[in-house]
Amino acid sequence: MKMPNLEHPAYPAATLLHLESLVPCRESQVSMLLSIFGERQQFSFPSIFIYGHTSSGKTYVMQTLLNTLKLPHVFVNCVEYFTSRLLLEEILIQLQSCCSEAEQTSHVPCDSFNDFVRLFKQAVGSQELQDQTLYIVLDRAEQLREMEANILPAFLRLQELTDRNVTVVLLSEIVWELFRPNTGCFEPFTLYFPDYSIGHLQKILSQSHPPEYSADFYAAYINILLGVFYMVCRDLKELQHLAVLNFSKYCEPVVNGEANERDTRKLWKNIEPHLKKAMQTVYLREISSSQWERLQRDDGEPGQLKGLSAHTHVELPYYSKFLLIAAYLASYNPVRTDKRFFLKHHGKIRKTNFMKKHEKTSNHLLGPKPFPLDRLLAILYSIVDNRVAPTANIFSQITSLVTLQLLSVVGHNDQLDGPRYKCTVSLDFIRAIARYEHGSASVKTERAQTANEYR
Amino acid sequence: MSTCSVSKGCFVFKPSPKKRRVSQKTANYFGERKNGSDDAELRFATCQSLWNQIKSETEQIQEDLNKQLLDNLVSFLRQSHSEFRERTAEWNCRMKTREIPTAALILGVNVTDHDLTFRSLSEVLQNNITPYIALLEAKDCPGIKNLMQKLMGQLMNCYVDVDSLEDEDYVQVSQSRIRCSMTSLINWYESVTKKKDSETPSKKQTTSSRHLQSPPVVVIFKDMESFTTKVLQDFVVISSQHIRELPLVLIFGIATSPMIIHSLLPHSVSSLLCIELFQSLSCKEHLSTIIDKLLLTTQLPFKLGEKVLQVLINIFLYHDFSVQNFIKGFQLCVVEHFYSQPLSVLCCQLADAKKRVNSLSHDQCENIRRLPSFRRYVERQVSEKQITLLTEDNFLKETVQKLLEDLHVYHENYVSVLRCLHVFTSSLPKYPLGKQIRELHCACLENRVWETEEYESSLQLARKYLVPADHKTLHEIVYFNTASVLREHLNAAPRIALHTALNNPYCYLKNQALKSDGGNISNKAPDICIAYKLHLECGRLINLVDWLEAFSTVVVSAERPNADVPSSDQVDDIIHARFIRAVSELELLGFIKPSKQKTDHVARLTWGGC
């Protein structure tokens, strides 16, 4: 029998070996956690803070560890239980069902942490849990910061507050320093889960090969997959997903009898361009995975299917277009230049002193600036060739553009006196709109825009 | 009840129209202007039936146009969770991330029209796919909590008490309170689907055959752009955790472009979705179909004149892209025509019109004689016939019947010839007579199309059949051509109206004393008008003391023309109070606001001064 790398006097070697096989590439973290946990009845560290990037195995490792060793625990996602009340009640509900099989106790509302401590003591006190450490795992713990200020510090010292054998484990993608309240709190034990290396990814992904193909064949495929995608994506879940989506294409030559499982070169030639296409389409969610699979099945070209970003053009009513162009000009041109661009007899302006020094940096880098409604309308009247009456329809179009998020209101939107707006669309968007309004987008617009670009 | 108003204020909500007996009252309005001799009731009835016909026609068009889109969506929803239902054991399905099926529905920027589309969408879904549909609007979902509340309330089909603040984590479901969380939703879903299965098949055959076995739960985000990133992200993350227990399908209603999804959701969240794109018909094409079916047809006796049609099309193309508004404008034309034109009683199917001619009163006959087109017709006749036409009602009626027939034939020919001409000209380079048939139609209504410069080919056909309608006798009966009325109602200009009211109160008050020759301030005008006129002469910042003095001078000269002008520091208390009231009214109307730049000054918010 193989000796496990994990060692712990409290658990049988077979269990540890099984656990080890379930958590590849995370052995050292698991062993660290095991030593902190100690034996079942021993008090552990009051709170543990585990952090690491997306899909570095935090949730998975904690779940596997607690389930395999059959440790009593409660597992709650803080995004899902978005208020402190829902969160506390969920913990109590799970606690009830995890201690007694025949629970069905009536649900008790829990309004504050004080109530929680009382109810928690009741729930734990009546059970055989007293001689075992109870683990409360709070996933996506960064959400705790959004709740009442006492929640996070109280969870950190729950052991002390309840005087029970309990350990709170916080899982998060951000570092502890961003949690620490100004007023100070109990410092948890922090543990870092590093990113999986390419070797780790290769090892983990290869483990779950389809039953009808050999492990080596699948490992070779994963190797090619990582070669293409590792540069852009290190998310284990996403890679797993991509691996499954494209595997049938990899197998195609083998299924058709054109190659055998060892013809790595042939297989590579077949799959590599396909994966590159996948990177530009399905990986970016330009097209959906089901559309990708359908294309693969029908042997279609991904070119036939237009991705999301192919549909950038927005069709707008005539005056909405001009309003948007006017808003863009108002957002990116300094007020002083309006006279020069939009007035017929603006007089001479000496070129040398025209631009102030700080204005010479591109305005596009600085982002849009707010402008008052009157300026927007003044520019609009100037760039539209025919006379525009300030009708209710024009004003309601401004509101529509705000609803569509093409403009945004600066400040409080209930402010009726002198509202200020910002234009939120890009130069490319404006160019596309201006182009469609062929000819009518007057020379002034062009001039003002070009002046802007070359700045 | 809610309003879309931008300002705070008092809003009147009228009781639902069912309770009021509309028709009788409205019919009275039709007759109230003149005595009973102009067939008011019959006109009203004709108007009603015509409008009903138009309404059902437009609804049918809308339905036909949406059919393709809805069919696609239905088949998408059918497939959405099928793979996981059928082949759960396969390696493929076990290993793949289970994404939330999402339909991105591009609807165009005419947000007002979306409601109708969503209504027919949920109807179709309810009939074919699933009874579990929730429609969410951004204004109801400022936070994830509100979103969950709305969602659960709509799905569990119950009353949600949003106002009871202390219990806002709960949803009231028929007396029992349910925790506002995904777990409750999943429990609910399990219970309703289980209940369905256990029911005797014979009893619920119809629903179970229409709906899938475990029907998806469809959540529609009506206005994707307005949702906050946080709410959407949280909701997607939460639901993707439970996608195995709760088969959710999302529908994003998008007005601009699908890129909004990527700008609202980061890759880590959008990668939880399986997004497919669905595009509704462009609103311009929709309009073309409406015009084609409503205007370029002989089915409807009512016609739009060139100017009116141009106003409606301009509002559509220049301002709102809204087909619904176009139809509303069309409705206004119908009502206005039947209301203002007594002879519109003849604006019905030809056979009916002929019958109605016989029963016309003498007054109505006189109305016909007054029609400009009829007068032109009379002038072209020989003198004996002229006299009989103008004196004998019976002879007039016979002639009118003939003329109506002519008009009908003209319309029949007009439509077919117009379509022919359109086929010819739409393939010409640069589209000299327009790309769309509506442009050609407008051109023909406006002028003799064969005389226009663009029309250079030798199509004699048009000369014979495409005569502008206002050259035809009796065209006034079926054509509505009062564009100014329409413009006034549909393209209101609040700023101009306010300015007119304050600058020239005579325009609205019709008080002879207020009649001024422009320019100078009439001292008999209401206080606010005087204050307004004075403020027009100021710059960006207005000194209140100066303003008060000027105001007092004007007012005093009106009341005591002979008295001496009092010195500046002795303004009458009452005049002072009146001034304060006028200024605060101007502030309320948004012309001025208090300024912090200078004490005792207010800032102008409108033109001038800047």
HADDOCK unambig.tbl for C-alpha pairs under 7 A between the chains (distance, minus, plus):
assign (segid A and resid 79 and name CA) (segid B and resid 234 and name CA) 6.65 0.50 0.50
assign (segid A and resid 79 and name CA) (segid B and resid 238 and name CA) 6.86 0.50 0.50
assign (segid A and resid 80 and name CA) (segid B and resid 238 and name CA) 5.46 0.50 0.50
assign (segid A and resid 81 and name CA) (segid B and resid 181 and name CA) 6.89 0.50 0.50
assign (segid A and resid 210 and name CA) (segid B and resid 91 and name CA) 5.87 0.50 0.50
assign (segid A and resid 241 and name CA) (segid B and resid 96 and name CA) 4.94 0.50 0.50
assign (segid A and resid 241 and name CA) (segid B and resid 97 and name CA) 5.54 0.50 0.50
assign (segid A and resid 244 and name CA) (segid B and resid 92 and name CA) 6.22 0.50 0.50
assign (segid A and resid 244 and name CA) (segid B and resid 95 and name CA) 6.80 0.50 0.50
assign (segid A and resid 244 and name CA) (segid B and resid 96 and name CA) 6.02 0.50 0.50
assign (segid A and resid 285 and name CA) (segid B and resid 271 and name CA) 6.66 0.50 0.50
assign (segid A and resid 287 and name CA) (segid B and resid 275 and name CA) 6.91 0.50 0.50
assign (segid A and resid 287 and name CA) (segid B and resid 276 and name CA) 6.87 0.50 0.50
assign (segid A and resid 288 and name CA) (segid B and resid 274 and name CA) 4.93 0.50 0.50
assign (segid A and resid 288 and name CA) (segid B and resid 275 and name CA) 5.16 0.50 0.50
assign (segid A and resid 288 and name CA) (segid B and resid 276 and name CA) 6.03 0.50 0.50
assign (segid A and resid 289 and name CA) (segid B and resid 274 and name CA) 6.17 0.50 0.50
assign (segid A and resid 308 and name CA) (segid B and resid 258 and name CA) 5.72 0.50 0.50
assign (segid A and resid 308 and name CA) (segid B and resid 259 and name CA) 6.35 0.50 0.50
assign (segid A and resid 309 and name CA) (segid B and resid 259 and name CA) 5.85 0.50 0.50
assign (segid A and resid 311 and name CA) (segid B and resid 257 and name CA) 6.18 0.50 0.50
assign (segid A and resid 311 and name CA) (segid B and resid 258 and name CA) 6.64 0.50 0.50
assign (segid A and resid 312 and name CA) (segid B and resid 257 and name CA) 5.48 0.50 0.50
assign (segid A and resid 312 and name CA) (segid B and resid 259 and name CA) 6.61 0.50 0.50
assign (segid A and resid 313 and name CA) (segid B and resid 257 and name CA) 6.81 0.50 0.50
assign (segid A and resid 314 and name CA) (segid B and resid 256 and name CA) 5.58 0.50 0.50
assign (segid A and resid 314 and name CA) (segid B and resid 257 and name CA) 6.18 0.50 0.50
assign (segid A and resid 316 and name CA) (segid B and resid 109 and name CA) 6.68 0.50 0.50
assign (segid A and resid 317 and name CA) (segid B and resid 317 and name CA) 5.41 0.50 0.50
assign (segid A and resid 317 and name CA) (segid B and resid 318 and name CA) 5.02 0.50 0.50
assign (segid A and resid 317 and name CA) (segid B and resid 319 and name CA) 5.43 0.50 0.50
assign (segid A and resid 317 and name CA) (segid B and resid 320 and name CA) 6.08 0.50 0.50
assign (segid A and resid 317 and name CA) (segid B and resid 321 and name CA) 6.03 0.50 0.50
assign (segid A and resid 318 and name CA) (segid B and resid 317 and name CA) 6.17 0.50 0.50
assign (segid A and resid 318 and name CA) (segid B and resid 318 and name CA) 4.39 0.50 0.50
assign (segid A and resid 318 and name CA) (segid B and resid 319 and name CA) 6.64 0.50 0.50
assign (segid A and resid 319 and name CA) (segid B and resid 318 and name CA) 5.35 0.50 0.50
assign (segid A and resid 319 and name CA) (segid B and resid 319 and name CA) 6.06 0.50 0.50
assign (segid A and resid 320 and name CA) (segid B and resid 319 and name CA) 6.90 0.50 0.50
assign (segid A and resid 390 and name CA) (segid B and resid 493 and name CA) 6.17 0.50 0.50
assign (segid A and resid 390 and name CA) (segid B and resid 495 and name CA) 6.89 0.50 0.50
assign (segid A and resid 391 and name CA) (segid B and resid 491 and name CA) 6.27 0.50 0.50
assign (segid A and resid 391 and name CA) (segid B and resid 492 and name CA) 5.58 0.50 0.50
assign (segid A and resid 391 and name CA) (segid B and resid 493 and name CA) 3.86 0.50 0.50
assign (segid A and resid 391 and name CA) (segid B and resid 494 and name CA) 6.43 0.50 0.50
assign (segid A and resid 392 and name CA) (segid B and resid 491 and name CA) 6.55 0.50 0.50
assign (segid A and resid 392 and name CA) (segid B and resid 492 and name CA) 5.49 0.50 0.50
assign (segid A and resid 392 and name CA) (segid B and resid 493 and name CA) 5.35 0.50 0.50
assign (segid A and resid 392 and name CA) (segid B and resid 494 and name CA) 6.20 0.50 0.50
assign (segid A and resid 393 and name CA) (segid B and resid 319 and name CA) 6.19 0.50 0.50
assign (segid A and resid 393 and name CA) (segid B and resid 491 and name CA) 6.28 0.50 0.50
assign (segid A and resid 394 and name CA) (segid B and resid 319 and name CA) 6.96 0.50 0.50
assign (segid A and resid 397 and name CA) (segid B and resid 319 and name CA) 6.91 0.50 0.50
assign (segid A and resid 403 and name CA) (segid B and resid 226 and name CA) 6.35 0.50 0.50
assign (segid A and resid 404 and name CA) (segid B and resid 225 and name CA) 5.87 0.50 0.50
assign (segid A and resid 404 and name CA) (segid B and resid 255 and name CA) 6.94 0.50 0.50
assign (segid A and resid 404 and name CA) (segid B and resid 256 and name CA) 6.81 0.50 0.50
assign (segid A and resid 405 and name CA) (segid B and resid 225 and name CA) 6.35 0.50 0.50
assign (segid A and resid 417 and name CA) (segid B and resid 590 and name CA) 6.35 0.50 0.50
assign (segid A and resid 418 and name CA) (segid B and resid 605 and name CA) 6.70 0.50 0.50
